[in-house]
Amino acid sequence: MQETLDVSNAVAAELAGISDGVLDALNERLKCHVRLRGNQLTLEGEDNQVAEARAVIDEIVELVEGGHQIGSHTVDAVLGTLEAGQDVREVFDAVVWRHRGKKIAPKTVTQKEYVDSIRRATVTFGIGPAGTGKTYLAMALAVAALHEREVARIILTRPAVEAGERLGFLPGDLMAKVDPYLRPLFDALYDMLDPDKANNLIERGTIEVAPLAFMRGRTLNDSFIILDEAQNTSPEQMQMFLTRLGFGSKVVVTGDVTQIDLPRENRSGLVHVRDVLRNIAGIQFVEFGHKDVVRHKLVQRIVEAYKEHTDERNR
């Protein structure tokens, strides 16, 4: 069966983008041949394969016309959403934050569940591999909450376990020493806000970026608190952090239990906390998988390969 669709210039431009690899992803995932010539998109294959491809193409066309940026990961996201029986637009249109015309919104069903959980629960744990948007979406929700005056400040923290004894050999004061370990949080923040505005909020203390050790002894009220790389906390550090929660605050804890940098004999606080708090009301756990990776498609394959290797070794 062959079917030809006429698409707009905007859709054709998005599909033809070489760097995004959308056409390659369509051919790889849809089990039929997809060819674009000018503004005509041709689908060739078995009847059921063409029908499935048409459904995916229709959703992608609507996303482009709705102002969404698409890439090769969009094909997987649309397929996963349809397979889960979810409305694609309900997932992609759940915009968390807008900055300079850029929309930050969930790209998979699990990401939508994660966003809904953060909005609903007081404490949310996002656990899964790199590239699933755990920290990025949490940061966007934090900036949105600050903008809507739902919280008075944002606190971003992560353990600096990689430093160890080498920390004293790094140049500068304490903040200069730990800056490399906090840099990913700054990078995400500058993606949400103009650098001048972000720096102004940091100078005023409205946004605080600090190592986990700085949280001890504090009570954090009216705050949106994000603990990143939580797999590198000890159970004692995790307990210390969670008991900082004050009135009017929201906590998001993110981490990947497959990338623990602690000494082998030390148990991860993120692994431990799942056993301790799993059934506590007001606390939600959201588990991401390799299908939720929204970076380069090769990252998804790397994550999947490592998971299979780990599972085989454990067996």
N, C-alpha and C positions, 0 to 999 in steps of 0.2 A: 504494500500500500504506500502511496505517496500523497502527501498533503502539503500545499503551499500556503503560507500565511503572509499577508502584507503587514509590515510593522512600521512604526513611525521612525523619523530620523534619530530621535533621542534613544529609542530602544535599539536601533541598528548600531548606533555608536557604542552603546554599552556592551552589546554582544560582541562587537568586533574588536574591542580593546584587547590587544595582544598580551599586555602585562597582566591583565586580570584573569585570562584563561577561561572565560565563561563558556565559549564554544567548545573548548577541549573538555571541560567538565560535563557539559551537556552530552557530548558524544560518549564519554566514558561511563556516565551514570544512567543514561536513559535507554540503553540497549537498542538504539536505533540511530541511523545516520542523520545528523543535523548539519545543514549547509546554508550559509548566508551569502546572498549575492545582492548587493545594493540594499533595497528595502524589502526583499523577499526572503523568507525563511522557509526552507524545504525540509520536511521530515519524511524519512524513508525507513520502512521496516514492516514487521508484522502488525496486523490491525490493532491488537491490544497494546503493543509497544508504542505505536504512533498515538493512540488515544491517551496513554499515560504521559507521553512526552508533551502532548498538546495541553494537558491539564497543568503541567509544570510551567510550560512556556507562558500560558495565560496568566498564571500567578506572577511570574517574573515581569511580564509586561505591565501588569497593574502596579507592581512595586516601583518600577522605573518611572511610570507616569505619576506615581504618588510622591516622587522626589527622593526615593531611597537610592543610596549608592549600592551597587551590586558587584560581586566578584565571584570567583569560582566556588567559594564557600556557600554562596547564596543557593546554588543548586542543591547541595546537600541539605541545607536548612529547610528549603521548600519541600524537598522529598520527605525529610524527617517529620515535618509538620503535617503533611498530608497523610503519611503512614500512621501518625498518632491520632488522626481524626480531628485535628485542630484547624481552626480558621487561620489561614496564613496572615491575613491582614490584621487579625486580632493580636497576633504575636508581634509582627513587625511594626505595627502602628502604636504600640505601647511605648511612646517616646518618653524617655526619662529626662533628657536635657537637650537643649539646642544651643549651639555656639557657632557664631559666624556662618549661619546657614547649614551647619552640619547637624544631623539628627543622631542622637545616641539612643538606641533602642535595642531590645532583645533580638537575637538572630536565630535562636533555637527555642524549642518548647521548654527545655530545662532552664534556659536563661529567663524566659518569661515567668516560670515558676519561682525562680530565684528573686526576681524583681518584686513579684507579688508577695513573697515571703518577707522580704525586707520591709515592705510597706506595712505589712500586717503584724509581724512579730516584733518583740522587743529585742531579742537576740537571735541572729541568724548565722549559721555556719555554712559557708560555701566550700565544699571539698571536692577537688578534682584536679586533673592535669593542667599543665601550662597552656595558655592560649584559649581558655574557655570563658574569659571575660569576667572572672570572679572579682578581681580588684577594680577593674575598669568600670563595671556597672555600679559597684558599691560606691566608688568615688563620684560618679555622675549623680547618684541618688543623694549623696551627702551634699554636694553643691546645690542641687535642687532644693533640698530641705533648708539649707542656709538661706537661699534666695527667697523662699516662701516664708521665712521667719519661723519655721517649725522648730528650729534649734538655734542656739546663740553662737555656737562654734563647732568647728570640725577638728577632731583629733585623729591623726594618722600615726600609727606606730608599727614597728616590726622589730623582732629580736636581731641583734647583730652578732649572732653566734659564730659567723665565719671569722670574726676578728680575732677572738681568742687571745693568746698571749702576744700576738703580733700587733695588737692595737696600739701599744705604747711606742712602737717604732715608727708609726705614721706621723707625718708632720702636722703641726697646728694644735689648736685647743681640742677639747673633747668633741664638740660638734663637728669640727673639721675632720676628726678621725672617723666618726661614724657616718659622715655624709655619704660615702660610697654605698653604704647599706640602705640608706633612705632614698637614694636617687631615683629608683623606680617609682616611688610615690610622688616625688616632685614632677617626674615626667608625665604621669597620668594627670596630675593637677593642672599642669600647664596646657594640657590638651582640652581641659574643660573651661579654663579662664584665660584671659589675656595675661601675659607675664607680669605687667605692671600692676594689674588689679590683684593677682595672686600674691605678689610680693608685698603689696600694701596690707593685705589681710593677714599675711604671716607676721609682718612687723607689728601689727596691732594685737596679735595674739588670737585673732578670730579663727585662724587656721594654725594649728600647731602640728609640726612634724617632729617626732622625737623617738629615740630608742625606747624599747619596752621598759628598761630599768627606770626610766623617768616617771613611770606610772605609779610606782610604789608609794603607799601612804596617802594617795589622793582620792577624793570623791568627785566624780565627774557628772555634774548636773547639766541639763539642757544642752546636751552635746550629741553629735553623731560621731561615733568612735569606730575606727576601722583598725583591726589587727591583721596585718598581712604576714605571709610566710609563717603561719602559726604552727606548722609542723616542726619548727625549730624551737618551740618552747618546751620547757619541762612541765610535768603536771603541776608543780608548785607555782611556776610562773603563770600558767593558764588560770589557776585558781585565783592568784593575786590579781590578774587582769580583770577577770569577770566580776570580782567583788568590788571593783572601782565604780561599777554602774550606779548612777545617781538618778534622781527624779527627772522625768522629761527627756531621758536619753535613749538612744538606740545604739546597739552594738552589732557590728558585722565582723565575723572572724573568717579569714580565708586561708587556704593552705592546700598543699598537695602531699598526701601521705606517702607517695612514692619517691619524694625527693627530700628525705630527712638528712640533714647535715650534722646531727648530733652524734657524739661517740656511740658506737654500736651497743654498748651496755646501757645507755640511757634511753628511757622510754619517752616517746613524743607526747606532749601534752594534748595535741590534737587527736591522737589515737585514743588516749585515755579518756578524754572528755566525751567522746561518743558513747562510751559505755556508761558514764556517770549521769549524763544529762539528757539522754535520748528521749525520755518520757516526761520531761518537765514541761508544763504548760507555759506558753509564751516564748519557748525556745524551738526553733526550727532548724533542721538539717537538710541541706540540698546537696545531692551527690551528682557531680558532672561526670560524663564519660568522654571517650575519644571522639564521639560523634558531635560533641559540643565545641570542639576546637574550631575557632573561626580565624585562625591565622593561615599562613600559606598551607596549601593542601599537603605538602610534604611533612609539615609539623604533625598533622593528624596521623599520618602513616608512622612517623617516628614514635609517637605516643603509643599507638596500638602495638607496634613491634615490641617496645619495652614492656608493655603490660603482658603480652603473650609470653615473653621470655621470663618475666618474674613469676607468672602463674606456673609455667613449666618447672622452674627451679623449685618453687614451693611444693609442687606435687612430688 
